[in-house]
């Protein structure tokens, strides 16, 4: 397959924690498609945010996945809930795969001809990430846990809420470490949608 596949597997060792072999391969396939269509040479070139380049998207995605896994463990052991770990791991690993499409305009490195059919900031990354997961055949439970902005999915599952919370926890840690501000302060100051 493409030279992106080993990159994806190396970047996200957490993929190996997904029990379902099929789901592991779907996560890799979604990332490979995103990288190829976005024209990325290296998965590490995708930034966490359009104006925070000292943290990579890979670092953030791994942080969300690790936080979500710990959260699921606590939900199970302390609260007696039964979150599906494969769904959580796959959705956490894919929640920002759409940045491979959305962030092509914000990177100085030479991209290899981003495919204009896909690569655009017109579609928020949480939606293009859902589309990638759908395209490679991820289960509906994973697809619906990827959109992480308010109102994108009408009915939130336990797994979707956990991924969303883990995303906020990782993002707050990154904005605090990189800029000394909360995620909300970053959104208020820098959001392109406001």
C-alpha positions in Angstrom: 0.0 0.0 0.0 1.1 3.6 0.2 4.0 4.9 2.2 1.5 6.6 4.5 0.4 3.3 6.1 3.6 2.7 8.1 3.6 6.4 9.2 0.0 6.0 10.5 0.8 2.8 12.4 4.0 4.4 13.9 2.3 7.7 14.8 -0.6 6.0 16.6 0.5 2.9 18.6 -2.9 3.0 20.3 -4.3 1.5 17.1 -3.0 -1.9 18.3 -5.3 -1.7 21.4 -8.4 -2.0 19.2 -9.5 -5.6 19.5 -11.3 -5.8 16.1 -8.8 -6.4 13.3 -11.2 -5.0 10.8 -11.7 -1.8 12.8 -7.9 -1.4 13.2 -7.5 -1.6 9.5 -10.4 0.9 8.9 -8.7 3.5 11.2 -5.5 3.1 9.2 -7.3 3.3 5.9 -9.2 6.5 6.8 -5.9 8.2 7.8 -4.1 7.0 4.7 -7.0 8.4 2.5 -6.9 11.7 4.4 -3.2 12.1 4.0 -3.1 11.1 0.4 -6.0 13.4 -0.6 -4.6 16.3 1.5 -1.3 15.9 -0.2 0.6 15.4 3.0 4.1 13.9 2.9 4.3 13.4 6.6 1.5 12.9 9.1 3.6 14.9 11.7 3.2 18.0 9.5 -0.5 18.4 10.3 -0.7 21.0 13.1 -3.0 20.8 16.1 -4.6 24.1 15.1 -4.2 26.5 12.3 -2.4 28.9 14.6 -0.7 26.4 17.0 2.0 24.7 15.1 4.3 23.7 18.0 1.9 20.9 18.8 1.1 18.3 16.2 -2.3 16.9 15.4 -0.8 13.4 16.1 0.1 14.5 19.7 -3.4 15.8 20.3 -5.1 12.7 18.8 -2.9 10.5 21.0 -3.7 12.6 24.0 -7.5 12.4 23.3 -7.2 8.6 22.8 -5.3 8.1 26.1 -7.6 10.3 28.1 -10.7 8.6 26.6 -9.3 5.2 27.4 -8.7 6.2 31.0 -12.1 7.8 31.2 -13.7 4.6 29.9 -11.8 2.5 32.5 -13.1 4.8 35.3 -16.7 4.7 33.9 -16.5 0.9 34.0 -14.7 0.3 37.3 -16.0 3.2 39.4 -19.5 3.8 38.0 -20.3 0.3 36.7 -21.1 1.6 33.1 -20.3 -0.4 30.0 -18.7 1.8 27.4 -17.5 0.0 24.3 -13.7 0.4 24.2 -13.2 -0.4 20.5 -15.7 2.3 19.6 -14.0 4.8 21.9 -10.5 4.1 20.7 -11.4 4.2 17.0 -13.5 7.4 17.3 -10.8 9.1 19.4 -8.2 8.1 16.8 -10.4 9.4 14.0 -11.9 12.5 15.6 -9.5 14.8 13.9 -8.6 12.8 10.8 -10.5 15.5 8.9 -7.7 18.0 9.6 -5.8 16.3 6.8 -8.4 18.0 4.5 -9.1 21.2 6.4 -5.6 22.4 7.3 -3.9 22.2 3.9 -4.0 26.1 3.7 -2.2 26.6 7.0 1.0 24.6 6.4 4.2 26.1 5.0 5.7 22.8 4.0 5.3 21.8 0.4 2.3 19.7 0.1 2.0 17.4 -2.9 -1.0 18.7 -4.8 -3.9 18.5 -2.4 -7.0 17.1 -4.1 -9.4 20.0 -4.4 -12.3 17.5 -4.4 -11.6 16.9 -0.7 -9.0 19.4 0.7 -10.8 22.5 1.8 -11.5 24.5 4.9 -15.1 24.8 3.7 -16.0 21.6 5.6 -15.2 21.4 9.3 -12.8 18.6 10.1 -15.3 16.9 12.4 -17.6 16.5 9.4 -15.0 15.5 6.9 -13.6 13.0 9.5 -17.1 11.5 9.8 -17.1 11.2 6.0 -13.8 9.4 6.0 -14.9 7.0 8.7 -18.2 6.4 6.8 -16.3 5.8 3.5 -14.0 3.1 4.9 -17.0 1.3 6.5 -16.5 2.0 10.2 -19.4 1.0 12.3 -22.2 3.6 12.8 -21.2 3.7 16.5 -17.8 5.0 15.6 -19.0 7.3 12.9 -21.5 9.1 15.2 -18.8 9.6 17.9 -16.5 11.6 15.5 -18.5 14.8 15.1 -17.6 16.7 18.2 -19.2 20.2 17.9 -22.5 21.0 19.4 -25.5 19.9 17.4 -23.8 17.9 14.7 -25.3 14.6 15.9 -28.7 14.8 17.5 -28.4 11.8 19.8 -25.1 11.5 21.7 -24.0 8.1 23.0 -21.9 7.4 26.1 -18.9 6.8 23.8 -19.5 10.0 21.8 -19.7 12.1 25.0 -16.5 10.5 26.3 -14.5 11.3 23.1 -15.9 14.8 23.1 -14.9 15.3 26.8 -11.4 13.8 26.2 -11.0 16.2 23.2 -11.8 19.2 25.4 -9.4 17.9 28.1 -6.5 17.5 25.6 -7.3 20.8 23.9 -7.3 22.7 27.2 -4.0 21.1 28.1 -2.5 22.1 24.8 -3.7 25.7 24.8 -2.6 26.2 28.4 0.8 24.7 27.7 1.3 26.5 24.4 -0.3 29.9 25.1 -1.2 30.0 28.8 -5.0 30.3 28.0 -8.0 28.0 28.2 -9.5 26.4 25.1 -12.5 28.8 25.4 -10.2 31.8 25.6 -8.5 30.5 22.4 -11.8 30.0 20.7 -13.0 33.5 21.7 -9.8 35.1 20.5 -8.9 33.1 17.4 -12.0 31.2 16.1 -12.4 31.7 12.4 -16.2 31.1 12.7 -16.8 34.1 15.0 
